[in-house]
Each structure stands twice: as C-alpha cells, then as structure tokens.
C-alpha cells in the first residue's frame, strides 16, 4: 500500500475526531465554535451549523477512510494510523477549545 493511503487514513482520523464536538454540541442544541463563526474557530455558530459541519466532517472522514486504499480492520497499521490522526486532532482541539473557553482569544460577539 502506498504512503498516500496512510496519509489519507491519518487525515480521516483528523476529520472523524473533529466531527464529534460539532455534532454533539449541535444535536444538544448548544452553540459552539466553528470555522463559519466570527472570528472563525473562536466565535460560536448555531446548533444547526454545527450539526451540518459535524456531518460534513463525518462524510469526509468516511470517504478518506473507505475510499482511499483498503482499510484493514482490527489490529493493523491502518487502524493505528487512523488512531494517531484521532489523537492528534483530539490534542489540538482540546488545546484550542480550552483556550477559547478560558478566554485566551479575544473576540467580539
């Protein structure tokens, strides 16, 4: 399997992890940061925008996971690469949203 497949699976993990906070906040009726808010990634978007953004991330992650190369389930290099993408996104998102919630970024609402 070519290296590009591993890159696609890693990026799939990034998108799949990013889908979680947006979709969960959206279906819970909560406003949450999104790239469509002002300022992007700091301001909050409506629950509907977050559901749609979360779903877009799920679809992109699914397409990258299932549409590029062959994903081997179970204990495999493929699963490890996806897990590393999920972990990288999780750490990055936790730091970003933690800073936003603590007021580290100034923004006008």
Buried (B, 14 or more C-beta within 10 A) or exposed (E): EEEEBBBBBBBBBBBBBBBBBBBBBBEEEEBBBBEBBEEEBBBBBBBEBBBBBBBBBBEBBBEBBEEBBEBEEEEEEBBBBBBBBBEBBBEEBEEBBEEBEEEEBEBEE
